[in-house]
Amino acid sequence: MTTHTELGELVPTQPAPTALHTDDIHVRWVMPEIFHDIPIHAADDDEAVRLLGELVEKALPGAGEEAQTALAVMCALGVDELLAAGAEYAGICVTAIDEAPCTATVFAALLDSPEAADASDAAKAITASLRRLDDGEVSRIELPCGSAVSYIGTRDEKVIGELTDSGEGFTFPTSYIRVYVPLPHGTTLLMEMSTPTMPGWEMFSTMFGNIVSSIRLFHTDGSPLITSVAGT
């Protein structure tokens, strides 16, 4: 895949209602209004159903019950996969581009960093590890919050037979961008945007560039944290 994302200037939309917390660092970012939170941490099934109902009403206002139900089922089936990836936040966008239905998912997770002296060295180690995979585009980038690594690739997603009219499962390609932001003290923030609908790639990748450019790090006392001189 040869498309390059633009990790450009922040275009604020609305403050994200969520923040990820390590032991001593808070991570915040801005999500576009067109994205809606997926309830990956619902307290129980009843709350999950209620929150999914609110999600589909916001994402597909005025759509028929069949379309809203299909979206709710898709989101519900994706929760286990998001949790398996370590997601602590997830959001979905459903829109039309040139009359083509398009959807994208963004999630954020906290991972263990490679052993390194600082965040910049951790970014170098992540870059080297991803390049050894040799199955995507890897770039070192500098965000306002500090050093980061971007990774652009494609993977196959599976639809189980129970969800198809024929009863036969199938796979389809999904393109994605991951951005790794090493934090101090051995933790890395991972944010990923993925879409199976390529007509929306340019718009979604631009949105994702704005999202990751909006990432801000804070100490627990509220003071800002930047992990590299280039981020200032």
KOLTOR-590742 format. One record per atom (N, C-alpha, C, O): y, x, z; residue number from 1; residue in one letter; atom name. Coordinates in steps of 0.2 Angstrom, whole numbers. Example, Ala and Ser with C-alpha at 12.3 -4.5 7.8 and 13.67 -1.06 7.14 Angstrom:
! residues 2
   north    east      up   lumpa   vexfi   dokol
     -28      66      39       1       a       N
     -22      62      39       1       a      CA
     -16      66      39       1       a       C
     -17      71      42       1       a       O
     -11      64      35       2       s       N
      -5      68      36       2       s      CA
       0      64      39       2       s       C
       6      67      40       2       s       O
! end
This chain:
! residues 232
   north    east      up   lumpa   vexfi   dokol
      -6       4       0       1       m       N
       0       0       0       1       m      CA
       6       4       0       1       m       C
       7       9       4       1       m       O
      11       3      -4       2       t       N
      16       8      -5       2       t      CA
      23       5      -3       2       t       C
      28       8      -4       2       t       O
      23      -1      -1       3       t       N
      30      -4       1       3       t      CA
      32      -1       7       3       t       C
      28       0      12       3       t       O
      39       0       8       4       h       N
      42       3      14       4       h      CA
      46      -2      17       4       h       C
      50      -5      14       4       h       O
      45      -3      24       5       t       N
      50      -7      27       5       t      CA
      56      -4      29       5       t       C
      57       2      29       5       t       O
      62      -8      29       6       e       N
      68      -5      31       6       e      CA
      69      -7      39       6       e       C
      70     -12      41       6       e       O
      69      -1      43       7       l       N
      70      -2      50       7       l      CA
      78      -1      51       7       l       C
      80       4      53       7       l       O
      82      -6      49       8       g       N
      89      -6      49       8       g      CA
      93      -8      55       8       g       C
      90      -8      60       8       g       O
      99     -10      54       9       e       N
     103     -12      59       9       e      CA
     101     -18      62       9       e       C
      98     -23      59       9       e       O
     102     -19      69      10       l       N
     101     -25      72      10       l      CA
     105     -31      70      10       l       C
     111     -30      69      10       l       O
     102     -36      68      11       v       N
     105     -43      67      11       v      CA
     103     -48      72      11       v       C
      98     -51      72      11       v       O
     107     -48      78      12       p       N
     105     -52      83      12       p      CA
     104     -60      81      12       p       C
     108     -62      77      12       p       O
     100     -63      84      13       t       N
      99     -70      83      13       t      CA
      99     -73      90      13       t       C
     104     -77      92      13       t       O
      93     -73      94      14       q       N
      93     -75     101      14       q      CA
      90     -70     105      14       q       C
      86     -67     103      14       q       O
      92     -70     112      15       p       N
      88     -66     116      15       p      CA
      81     -68     117      15       p       C
      80     -74     118      15       p       O
      77     -63     117      16       a       N
      70     -64     119      16       a      CA
      69     -67     126      16       a       C
      72     -63     130      16       a       O
      65     -72     127      17       p       N
      65     -74     134      17       p      CA
      60     -70     138      17       p       C
      59     -71     144      17       p       O
      56     -65     135      18       t       N
      51     -61     138      18       t      CA
      53     -54     139      18       t       C
      58     -52     135      18       t       O
      50     -51     143      19       a       N
      51     -43     144      19       a      CA
      45     -41     146      19       a       C
      41     -44     151      19       a       O
      43     -35     144      20       l       N
      37     -32     146      20       l      CA
      39     -27     152      20       l       C
      44     -24     151      20       l       O
      34     -26     156      21       h       N
      36     -22     162      21       h      CA
      30     -17     163      21       h       C
      24     -18     164      21       h       O
      32     -10     164      22       t       N
      27      -5     166      22       t      CA
      29      -4     174      22       t       C
      33      -8     176      22       t       O
      27       1     177      23       d       N
      28       1     184      23       d      CA
      36       2     185      23       d       C
      38       0     190      23       d       O
      39       6     181      24       d       N
      46       7     182      24       d      CA
      51       7     176      24       d       C
      56       9     176      24       d       O
      48       3     171      25       i       N
      52       2     165      25       i      CA
      52      -5     162      25       i       C
      46      -8     162      25       i       O
      57      -8     161      26       h       N
      57     -15     158      26       h      CA
      59     -14     150      26       h       C
      63     -10     148      26       h       O
      55     -18     146      27       v       N
      56     -17     139      27       v      CA
      59     -24     137      27       v       C
      56     -29     138      27       v       O
      64     -24     133      28       r       N
      67     -31     130      28       r      CA
      69     -30     123      28       r       C
      70     -24     120      28       r       O
      68     -35     119      29       w       N
      70     -35     112      29       w      CA
      73     -42     110      29       w       C
      73     -47     114      29       w       O
      75     -43     104      30       v       N
      77     -49     101      30       v      CA
      73     -52      96      30       v       C
      71     -48      92      30       v       O
      71     -58      97      31       m       N
      67     -62      92      31       m      CA
      71     -67      88      31       m       C
      75     -70      91      31       m       O
      70     -67      81      32       p       N
      73     -72      77      32       p      CA
      71     -79      79      32       p       C
      66     -80      82      32       p       O
      76     -84      79      33       e       N
      75     -90      80      33       e      CA
      69     -94      77      33       e       C
      66     -98      79      33       e       O
      67     -91      71      34       i       N
      62     -94      66      34       i      CA
      55     -92      69      34       i       C
      50     -95      67      34       i       O
      55     -88      74      35       f       N
      48     -86      77      35       f      CA
      48     -90      84      35       f       C
      53     -92      87      35       f       O
      42     -93      85      36       h       N
      40     -97      91      36       h      CA
      35     -94      95      36       h       C
      30     -91      92      36       h       O
      35     -94     101      37       d       N
      31     -91     106      37       d      CA
      24     -94     106      37       d       C
      23    -100     106      37       d       O
      19     -90     105      38       i       N
      12     -92     105      38       i      CA
      10     -92     113      38       i       C
      10     -86     116      38       i       O
       7     -97     116      39       p       N
       5     -97     123      39       p      CA
      -1     -93     124      39       p       C
      -7     -96     125      39       p       O
      -1     -87     124      40       i       N
      -7     -83     125      40       i      CA
      -9     -82     133      40       i       C
     -14     -80     134      40       i       O
      -4     -84     137      41       h       N
      -6     -83     144      41       h      CA
      -5     -90     148      41       h       C
      -3     -90     153      41       h       O
      -7     -95     144      42       a       N
      -7    -102     148      42       a      CA
     -11    -102     154      42       a       C
     -17     -99     154      42       a       O
      -9    -105     159      43       a       N
     -13    -106     165      43       a      CA
     -19    -109     165      43       a       C
     -24    -107     168      43       a       O
     -20    -114     160      44       d       N
     -26    -118     159      44       d      CA
     -26    -121     153      44       d       C
     -21    -121     149      44       d       O
     -31    -125     151      45       d       N
     -32    -128     144      45       d      CA
     -27    -133     143      45       d       C
     -24    -134     138      45       d       O
     -25    -137     149      46       d       N
     -20    -142     148      46       d      CA
     -13    -140     146      46       d       C
     -10    -142     142      46       d       O
     -12    -134     150      47       e       N
      -5    -131     148      47       e      CA
      -5    -128     141      47       e       C
       0    -129     138      47       e       O
     -11    -125     139      48       a       N
     -11    -122     132      48       a      CA
     -10    -128     127      48       a       C
      -6    -127     122      48       a       O
     -13    -133     128      49       v       N
     -13    -139     123      49       v      CA
      -5    -141     123      49       v       C
      -3    -143     118      49       v       O
      -2    -142     129      50       r       N
       5    -144     129      50       r      CA
       9    -139     125      50       r       C
      14    -141     122      50       r       O
       8    -133     127      51       l       N
      13    -128     124      51       l      CA
      12    -127     116      51       l       C
      16    -126     112      51       l       O
       5    -128     114      52       l       N
       4    -128     107      52       l      CA
       7    -134     104      52       l       C
       9    -133      98      52       l       O
       7    -140     107      53       g       N
      10    -145     104      53       g      CA
      18    -144     103      53       g       C
      21    -146      98      53       g       O
      21    -141     108      54       e       N
      28    -140     108      54       e      CA
      29    -135     102      54       e       C
      34    -135      98      54       e       O
      25    -130     101      55       l       N
      26    -125      96      55       l      CA
      26    -128      89      55       l       C
      30    -127      85      55       l       O
      21    -132      88      56       v       N
      20    -135      81      56       v      CA
      26    -140      79      56       v       C
      28    -140      74      56       v       O
      28    -143      84      57       e       N
      34    -147      83      57       e      CA
      40    -144      81      57       e       C
      44    -146      77      57       e       O
      41    -138      84      58       k       N
      47    -133      83      58       k      CA
      46    -130      76      58       k       C
      50    -129      72      58       k       O
      39    -128      75      59       a       N
      38    -124      69      59       a      CA
      38    -128      63      59       a       C
      40    -126      57      59       a       O
      35    -134      63      60       l       N
      34    -139      58      60       l      CA
      38    -145      59      60       l       C
      34    -151      59      60       l       O
      44    -146      60      61       p       N
      47    -152      62      61       p      CA
      47    -157      56      61       p       C
      48    -155      50      61       p       O
      45    -163      57      62       g       N
      44    -168      52      62       g      CA
      38    -168      48      62       g       C
      37    -172      44      62       g       O
      34    -162      49      63       a       N
      27    -162      45      63       a      CA
      22    -167      48      63       a       C
      23    -170      53      63       a       O
      18    -169      44      64       g       N
      13    -173      46      64       g      CA
       8    -171      51      64       g       C
       8    -165      53      64       g       O
       4    -175      54      65       e       N
       0    -173      60      65       e      CA
      -6    -168      58      65       e       C
      -8    -164      61      65       e       O
      -8    -169      51      66       e       N
     -13    -165      49      66       e      CA
     -11    -158      49      66       e       C
     -14    -153      51      66       e       O
      -5    -157      46      67       a       N
      -2    -150      45      67       a      CA
      -1    -147      52      67       a       C
      -2    -141      54      67       a       O
       2    -151      57      68       q       N
       3    -148      64      68       q      CA
      -3    -147      67      68       q       C
      -3    -142      71      68       q       O
      -8    -151      66      69       t       N
     -15    -149      70      69       t      CA
     -18    -143      67      69       t       C
     -20    -139      71      69       t       O
     -17    -142      60      70       a       N
     -20    -136      57      70       a      CA
     -17    -130      60      70       a       C
     -20    -125      61      70       a       O
     -10    -130      61      71       l       N
      -6    -124      64      71       l      CA
      -8    -123      71      71       l       C
      -9    -117      73      71       l       O
      -9    -129      75      72       a       N
     -11    -128      82      72       a      CA
     -18    -125      82      72       a       C
     -19    -120      87      72       a       O
     -23    -127      78      73       v       N
     -29    -124      78      73       v      CA
     -29    -117      76      73       v       C
     -32    -113      80      73       v       O
     -25    -115      71      74       m       N
     -25    -108      69      74       m      CA
     -22    -104      75      74       m       C
     -25     -98      76      74       m       O
     -17    -106      78      75       c       N
     -14    -102      84      75       c      CA
     -19    -102      90      75       c       C
     -20     -96      92      75       c       O
     -22    -107      91      76       a       N
     -27    -107      97      76       a      CA
     -33    -102      95      76       a       C
     -35     -99     100      76       a       O
     -35    -102      89      77       l       N
     -41     -98      87      77       l      CA
     -39     -90      87      77       l       C
     -43     -86      88      77       l       O
     -32     -89      86      78       g       N
     -30     -82      86      78       g      CA
     -29     -79      93      78       g       C
     -27     -73      94      78       g       O
     -29     -83      98      79       v       N
     -27     -81     105      79       v      CA
     -32     -76     107      79       v       C
     -30     -70     110      79       v       O
     -38     -77     107      80       d       N
     -43     -72     109      80       d      CA
     -42     -65     106      80       d       C
     -43     -60     109      80       d       O
     -41     -65      99      81       e       N
     -40     -59      95      81       e      CA
     -33     -56      98      81       e       C
     -33     -49      99      81       e       O
     -28     -59      99      82       l       N
     -22     -56     102      82       l      CA
     -23     -53     109      82       l       C
     -21     -48     110      82       l       O
     -27     -57     113      83       l       N
     -28     -54     120      83       l      CA
     -33     -48     119      83       l       C
     -32     -43     123      83       l       O
     -37     -48     114      84       a       N
     -42     -42     114      84       a      CA
     -38     -36     111      84       a       C
     -40     -30     113      84       a       O
     -32     -37     108      85       a       N
     -28     -32     106      85       a      CA
     -23     -30     111      85       a       C
     -19     -25     110      85       a       O
     -23     -33     117      86       g       N
     -19     -31     122      86       g      CA
     -12     -34     122      86       g       C
      -8     -32     126      86       g       O
     -12     -40     118      87       a       N
      -5     -43     118      87       a      CA
      -3     -46     124      87       a       C
      -6     -49     128      87       a       O
       4     -44     126      88       e       N
       7     -47     131      88       e      CA
      12     -52     129      88       e       C
      15     -56     133      88       e       O
      14     -52     123      89       y       N
      19     -57     120      89       y      CA
      16     -58     113      89       y       C
      14     -53     109      89       y       O
      17     -64     110      90       a       N
      16     -65     103      90       a      CA
      20     -71     101      90       a       C
      21     -76     105      90       a       O
      22     -71      94      91       g       N
      26     -76      91      91       g      CA
      24     -77      84      91       g       C
      21     -73      81      91       g       O
      25     -83      82      92       i       N
      23     -85      75      92       i      CA
      29     -88      71      92       i       C
      33     -92      74      92       i       O
      29     -87      65      93       c       N
      34     -89      60      93       c      CA
      31     -93      54      93       c       C
      26     -90      51      93       c       O
      33     -99      53      94       v       N
      30    -103      47      94       v      CA
      36    -105      43      94       v       C
      41    -108      46      94       v       O
      36    -103      37      95       t       N
      42    -105      33      95       t      CA
      40    -106      25      95       t       C
      34    -105      24      95       t       O
      44    -107      21      96       a       N
      43    -107      14      96       a      CA
      47    -103      10      96       a       C
      54    -103      11      96       a       O
      45     -99       6      97       i       N
      49     -94       2      97       i      CA
      47     -95      -6      97       i       C
      42     -95      -8      97       i       O
      52     -97      -9      98       d       N
      52    -100     -16      98       d      CA
      46    -105     -17      98       d       C
      42    -105     -21      98       d       O
      46    -109     -12      99       e       N
      41    -115     -12      99       e      CA
      34    -113     -10      99       e       C
      30    -117     -10      99       e       O
      33    -107      -8     100       a       N
      27    -104      -6     100       a      CA
      26    -104       1     100       a       C
      31    -101       5     100       a       O
      21    -108       5     101       p       N
      21    -107      12     101       p      CA
      19    -100      14     101       p       C
      15     -97      11     101       p       O
      23     -98      19     102       c       N
      22     -91      22     102       c      CA
      22     -91      29     102       c       C
      25     -95      32     102       c       O
      18     -87      32     103       t       N
      17     -86      39     103       t      CA
      17     -79      41     103       t       C
      14     -75      38     103       t       O
      19     -77      47     104       a       N
      19     -71      50     104       a      CA
      18     -71      58     104       a       C
      21     -76      61     104       a       O
      15     -66      60     105       t       N
      14     -66      68     105       t      CA
      16     -59      70     105       t       C
      15     -54      67     105       t       O
      20     -59      76     106       v       N
      22     -53      79     106       v      CA
      19     -53      86     106       v       C
      19     -58      90     106       v       O
      16     -47      88     107       f       N
      14     -47      95     107       f      CA
      16     -40      98     107       f       C
      18     -35      94     107       f       O
      17     -40     104     108       a       N
      19     -34     108     108       a      CA
      13     -32     113     108       a       C
      11     -37     117     108       a       O
      12     -26     114     109       a       N
       7     -24     119     109       a      CA
       9     -17     122     109       a       C
      13     -13     119     109       a       O
       6     -15     128     110       l       N
       7      -9     131     110       l      CA
       1      -5     131     110       l       C
      -4      -8     133     110       l       O
       1       1     128     111       l       N
      -5       5     128     111       l      CA
      -4      12     131     111       l       C
       1      14     133     111       l       O
     -10      15     133     112       d       N
      -9      22     135     112       d      CA
      -7      27     130     112       d       C
      -9      26     124     112       d       O
      -2      31     132     113       s       N
       0      36     127     113       s      CA
      -5      42     127     113       s       C
      -8      43     132     113       s       O
      -4      46     122     114       p       N
      -8      52     122     114       p      CA
      -5      57     127     114       p       C
       1      56     129     114       p       O
      -9      62     129     115       e       N
      -6      66     134     115       e      CA
      -1      71     131     115       e       C
      -2      74     126     115       e       O
       5      71     134     116       a       N
      11      74     131     116       a      CA
      16      75     136     116       a       C
      16      72     141     116       a       O
      20      80     134     117       a       N
      26      82     139     117       a      CA
      31      77     140     117       a       C
      34      76     145     117       a       O
      32      74     134     118       d       N
      38      69     134     118       d      CA
      37      63     129     118       d       C
      32      64     125     118       d       O
      41      59     128     119       a       N
      40      53     123     119       a      CA
      40      56     116     119       a       C
      37      54     112     119       a       O
      44      61     115     120       s       N
      45      64     108     120       s      CA
      38      67     106     120       s       C
      36      66     101     120       s       O
      35      71     111     121       d       N
      29      74     109     121       d      CA
      23      69     109     121       d       C
      19      70     105     121       d       O
      24      63     113     122       a       N
      19      58     112     122       a      CA
      19      55     105     122       a       C
      14      53     102     122       a       O
      26      54     102     123       a       N
      26      51      95     123       a      CA
      23      56      90     123       a       C
      20      54      86     123       a       O
      24      63      91     124       k       N
      21      67      87     124       k      CA
      13      67      87     124       k       C
      10      67      82     124       k       O
      10      66      93     125       a       N
       3      65      93     125       a      CA
       1      59      90     125       a       C
      -5      59      87     125       a       O
       4      53      91     126       i       N
       3      47      88     126       i      CA
       3      48      81     126       i       C
      -2      45      77     126       i       O
       8      51      78     127       t       N
       9      52      71     127       t      CA
       3      56      68     127       t       C
       0      54      63     127       t       O
       1      61      71     128       a       N
      -5      65      69     128       a      CA
     -11      61      69     128       a       C
     -15      62      65     128       a       O
     -12      57      74     129       s       N
     -18      53      75     129       s      CA
     -19      48      70     129       s       C
     -24      47      67     129       s       O
     -13      44      68     130       l       N
     -13      39      63     130       l      CA
     -14      42      56     130       l       C
     -18      39      52     130       l       O
     -11      48      55     131       r       N
     -12      51      48     131       r      CA
     -19      54      47     131       r       C
     -22      54      41     131       r       O
     -23      55      52     132       r       N
     -30      57      51     132       r      CA
     -34      51      49     132       r       C
     -39      52      46     132       r       O
     -32      45      51     133       l       N
     -35      39      48     133       l      CA
     -35      38      41     133       l       C
     -40      36      37     133       l       O
     -30      41      38     134       d       N
     -29      41      30     134       d      CA
     -30      34      27     134       d       C
     -33      34      22     134       d       O
     -27      29      30     135       d       N
     -28      22      27     135       d      CA
     -22      18      28     135       d       C
     -22      12      27     135       d       O
     -16      21      29     136       g       N
     -10      18      29     136       g      CA
      -4      23      28     136       g       C
      -5      29      28     136       g       O
       2      20      28     137       e       N
       8      24      28     137       e      CA
      11      25      35     137       e       C
      12      21      38     137       e       O
      12      32      36     138       v       N
      14      34      43     138       v      CA
      21      37      43     138       v       C
      21      42      38     138       v       O
      25      35      47     139       s       N
      32      38      47     139       s      CA
      35      39      54     139       s       C
      34      35      58     139       s       O
      38      45      55     140       r       N
      42      45      61     140       r      CA
      48      42      60     140       r       C
      52      43      55     140       r       O
      51      38      65     141       i       N
      57      35      65     141       i      CA
      61      36      71     141       i       C
      58      37      76     141       i       O
      67      35      71     142       e       N
      71      35      77     142       e      CA
      75      28      78     142       e       C
      79      26      74     142       e       O
      73      25      83     143       l       N
      76      18      85     143       l      CA
      82      19      90     143       l       C
      82      25      93     143       l       O
      86      15      91     144       p       N
      91      15      96     144       p      CA
      88      17     103     144       p       C
      92      20     107     144       p       O
      82      15     104     145       c       N
      79      16     111     145       c      CA
      76      23     111     145       c       C
      74      26     117     145       c       O
      75      26     105     146       g       N
      72      33     105     146       g      CA
      67      34     100     146       g       C
      66      30      95     146       g       O
      62      39     100     147       s       N
      57      41      95     147       s      CA
      52      35      95     147       s       C
      50      32     100     147       s       O
      50      34      88     148       a       N
      45      30      87     148       a      CA
      41      32      81     148       a       C
      43      36      77     148       a       O
      35      28      80     149       v       N
      31      29      74     149       v      CA
      30      23      71     149       v       C
      28      18      74     149       v       O
      30      22      64     150       s       N
      29      16      60     150       s      CA
      22      17      56     150       s       C
      21      23      54     150       s       O
      18      12      56     151       y       N
      12      12      52     151       y      CA
      11       6      48     151       y       C
      11       0      51     151       y       O
      11       7      41     152       i       N
      10       1      37     152       i      CA
       3       1      34     152       i       C
       1       6      31     152       i       O
       0      -5      34     153       g       N
      -7      -5      31     153       g      CA
      -9     -12      29     153       g       C
      -5     -17      30     153       g       O
     -15     -12      27     154       t       N
     -19     -19      25     154       t      CA
     -25     -19      28     154       t       C
     -29     -14      29     154       t       O
     -27     -25      31     155       r       N
     -34     -26      34     155       r      CA
     -37     -33      31     155       r       C
     -33     -37      29     155       r       O
     -43     -33      32     156       d       N
     -47     -40      30     156       d      CA
     -47     -44      37     156       d       C
     -50     -42      42     156       d       O
     -45     -50      36     157       e       N
     -46     -55      41     157       e      CA
     -52     -60      39     157       e       C
     -53     -61      33     157       e       O
     -55     -63      44     158       k       N
     -61     -67      43     158       k      CA
     -59     -74      45     158       k       C
     -56     -75      51     158       k       O
     -61     -79      41     159       v       N
     -61     -86      43     159       v      CA
     -68     -88      44     159       v       C
     -72     -88      39     159       v       O
     -70     -91      50     160       i       N
     -77     -93      51     160       i      CA
     -78    -100      47     160       i       C
     -74    -104      45     160       i       O
     -85    -101      45     161       g       N
     -87    -106      41     161       g      CA
     -85    -113      44     161       g       C
     -84    -118      41     161       g       O
     -85    -114      51     162       e       N
     -83    -120      54     162       e      CA
     -76    -123      52     162       e       C
     -75    -129      53     162       e       O
     -72    -118      50     163       l       N
     -65    -121      48     163       l      CA
     -64    -122      40     163       l       C
     -59    -123      38     163       l       O
     -70    -121      37     164       t       N
     -69    -122      29     164       t      CA
     -73    -129      27     164       t       C
     -78    -131      30     164       t       O
     -71    -132      22     165       d       N
     -74    -138      19     165       d      CA
     -81    -136      17     165       d       C
     -85    -141      18     165       d       O
     -82    -130      14     166       s       N
     -89    -129      12     166       s      CA
     -93    -126      17     166       s       C
     -99    -126      16     166       s       O
     -91    -125      23     167       g       N
     -95    -122      28     167       g      CA
     -96    -114      28     167       g       C
    -100    -112      32     167       g       O
     -93    -111      23     168       e       N
     -94    -104      21     168       e      CA
     -88    -100      24     168       e       C
     -82    -102      22     168       e       O
     -89     -95      27     169       g       N
     -84     -91      30     169       g      CA
     -81     -86      24     169       g       C
     -85     -86      19     169       g       O
     -75     -84      25     170       f       N
     -73     -79      20     170       f      CA
     -68     -74      23     170       f       C
     -65     -76      28     170       f       O
     -66     -69      19     171       t       N
     -61     -64      22     171       t      CA
     -55     -65      17     171       t       C
     -55     -66      11     171       t       O
     -49     -63      20     172       f       N
     -43     -62      16     172       f      CA
     -39     -56      18     172       f       C
     -39     -55      24     172       f       O
     -35     -53      14     173       p       N
     -31     -47      15     173       p      CA
     -25     -49      19     173       p       C
     -22     -54      18     173       p       O
     -23     -45      24     174       t       N
     -17     -46      28     174       t      CA
     -14     -40      29     174       t       C
     -17     -34      31     174       t       O
      -7     -40      27     175       s       N
      -3     -34      27     175       s      CA
       0     -34      34     175       s       C
       2     -39      37     175       s       O
       2     -28      37     176       y       N
       5     -27      43     176       y      CA
       9     -21      44     176       y       C
       8     -16      40     176       y       O
      14     -21      49     177       i       N
      17     -15      51     177       i      CA
      17     -15      58     177       i       C
      17     -20      62     177       i       O
      15      -9      61     178       r       N
      15      -7      68     178       r      CA
      20      -2      69     178       r       C
      21       3      65     178       r       O
      23      -3      75     179       v       N
      28       2      77     179       v      CA
      26       4      84     179       v       C
      25       0      89     179       v       O
      25      10      85     180       y       N
      23      13      92     180       y      CA
      29      16      95     180       y       C
      33      21      92     180       y       O
      31      14     101     181       v       N
      37      17     105     181       v      CA
      35      20     111     181       v       C
      33      17     116     181       v       O
      34      27     111     182       p       N
      31      30     117     182       p      CA
      37      29     123     182       p       C
      42      30     122     182       p       O
      34      28     129     183       l       N
      39      27     135     183       l      CA
      37      33     139     183       l       C
      32      36     139     183       l       O
      41      34     144     184       p       N
      40      39     149     184       p      CA
      34      37     153     184       p       C
      32      31     154     184       p       O
      30      42     156     185       h       N
      25      41     161     185       h      CA
      19      38     158     185       h       C
      15      34     161     185       h       O
      17      40     152     186       g       N
      11      39     149     186       g      CA
       9      32     146     186       g       C
       4      30     145     186       g       O
      14      28     144     187       t       N
      14      22     141     187       t      CA
      17      21     135     187       t       C
      22      24     134     187       t       O
      14      18     130     188       t       N
      17      16     123     188       t      CA
      18       9     122     188       t       C
      13       5     123     188       t       O
      24       7     120     189       l       N
      25       0     117     189       l      CA
      22       0     110     189       l       C
      24       3     106     189       l       O
      18      -5     109     190       l       N
      16      -7     102     190       l      CA
      18     -13     100     190       l       C
      17     -18     103     190       l       O
      22     -14      94     191       m       N
      24     -20      91     191       m      CA
      21     -20      84     191       m       C
      21     -16      80     191       m       O
      18     -26      83     192       e       N
      15     -27      76     192       e      CA
      17     -34      73     192       e       C
      18     -39      76     192       e       O
      19     -33      66     193       m       N
      20     -39      62     193       m      CA
      15     -39      57     193       m       C
      14     -34      53     193       m       O
      12     -45      56     194       s       N
       6     -46      51     194       s      CA
       7     -52      47     194       s       C
      10     -57      50     194       s       O
       6     -52      41     195       t       N
       6     -58      36     195       t      CA
       1     -58      31     195       t       C
       0     -53      28     195       t       O
      -3     -64      30     196       p       N
      -7     -64      24     196       p      CA
      -4     -67      18     196       p       C
      -7     -68      13     196       p       O
       3     -68      18     197       t       N
       6     -72      13     197       t      CA
      11     -67      10     197       t       C
      17     -66      13     197       t       O
       9     -63       5     198       m       N
      14     -58       2     198       m      CA
      20     -60      -1     198       m       C
      25     -56      -1     198       m       O
      21     -66      -3     199       p       N
      28     -68      -5     199       p      CA
      33     -68       1     199       p       C
      39     -67       0     199       p       O
      31     -68       7     200       g       N
      35     -67      13     200       g      CA
      36     -60      15     200       g       C
      40     -59      20     200       g       O
      33     -55      12     201       w       N
      33     -48      15     201       w      CA
      40     -45      16     201       w       C
      41     -43      21     201       w       O
      44     -46      10     202       e       N
      50     -43      11     202       e      CA
      54     -46      16     202       e       C
      58     -42      20     202       e       O
      54     -53      17     203       m       N
      58     -56      22     203       m      CA
      56     -54      29     203       m       C
      59     -52      34     203       m       O
      49     -54      30     204       f       N
      46     -53      36     204       f      CA
      47     -46      39     204       f       C
      48     -45      44     204       f       O
      46     -41      34     205       s       N
      47     -34      36     205       s      CA
      54     -33      38     205       s       C
      55     -28      42     205       s       O
      59     -36      34     206       t       N
      66     -35      36     206       t      CA
      67     -38      43     206       t       C
      70     -34      47     206       t       O
      64     -44      44     207       m       N
      65     -47      51     207       m      CA
      62     -42      56     207       m       C
      65     -41      62     207       m       O
      56     -39      55     208       f       N
      53     -35      60     208       f      CA
      57     -28      61     208       f       C
      57     -26      66     208       f       O
      60     -26      55     209       g       N
      64     -20      56     209       g      CA
      70     -22      61     209       g       C
      72     -17      65     209       g       O
      73     -28      61     210       n       N
      78     -30      65     210       n      CA
      75     -30      73     210       n       C
      79     -29      77     210       n       O
      69     -33      73     211       i       N
      66     -34      80     211       i      CA
      65     -27      83     211       i       C
      67     -26      89     211       i       O
      62     -22      80     212       v       N
      61     -16      83     212       v      CA
      67     -12      84     212       v       C
      68      -8      89     212       v       O
      72     -13      80     213       s       N
      79     -10      81     213       s      CA
      82     -13      87     213       s       C
      87      -9      90     213       s       O
      80     -19      89     214       s       N
      83     -22      95     214       s      CA
      80     -20     102     214       s       C
      83     -22     107     214       s       O
      75     -16     101     215       i       N
      71     -14     108     215       i      CA
      76     -10     112     215       i       C
      79      -5     110     215       i       O
      76     -12     118     216       r       N
      80      -9     123     216       r      CA
      76      -7     129     216       r       C
      72     -12     131     216       r       O
      76      -1     132     217       l       N
      72       1     138     217       l      CA
      77       1     144     217       l       C
      83       3     144     217       l       O
      75      -1     150     218       f       N
      79      -1     156     218       f      CA
      74       2     162     218       f       C
      68       0     162     218       f       O
      78       5     166     219       h       N
      75       7     173     219       h      CA
      75       0     177     219       h       C
      78      -4     175     219       h       O
      71       1     182     220       t       N
      70      -5     187     220       t      CA
      77      -7     190     220       t       C
      78     -13     192     220       t       O
      82      -2     190     221       d       N
      88      -4     193     221       d      CA
      93      -7     188     221       d       C
      99      -8     190     221       d       O
      90      -8     182     222       g       N
      94     -11     177     222       g      CA
      98      -6     172     222       g       C
     101      -8     167     222       g       O
      98       0     174     223       s       N
     101       6     170     223       s      CA
      97       7     164     223       s       C
      91       7     164     223       s       O
     101       8     158     224       p       N
      98       9     152     224       p      CA
      94      16     151     224       p       C
      96      20     155     224       p       O
      89      16     147     225       l       N
      84      22     146     225       l      CA
      84      23     139     225       l       C
      82      18     135     225       l       O
      85      29     137     226       i       N
      84      31     130     226       i      CA
      79      37     130     226       i       C
      81      42     134     226       i       O
      74      37     126     227       t       N
      69      42     127     227       t      CA
      70      48     122     227       t       C
      66      53     123     227       t       O
      75      49     118     228       s       N
      77      55     115     228       s      CA
      84      55     113     228       s       C
      88      50     113     228       s       O
      86      61     112     229       v       N
      93      62     111     229       v      CA
      95      59     104     229       v       C
     101      57     104     229       v       O
      91      59      99     230       a       N
      92      56      93     230       a      CA
      93      48      94     230       a       C
      96      45      89     230       a       O
      91      45      99     231       g       N
      92      38     100     231       g      CA
      99      36     103     231       g       C
     100      30     103     231       g       O
     103      41     105     232       t       N
     109      40     107     232       t      CA
     115      38     102     232       t       C
     120      37     104     232       t       O
! end
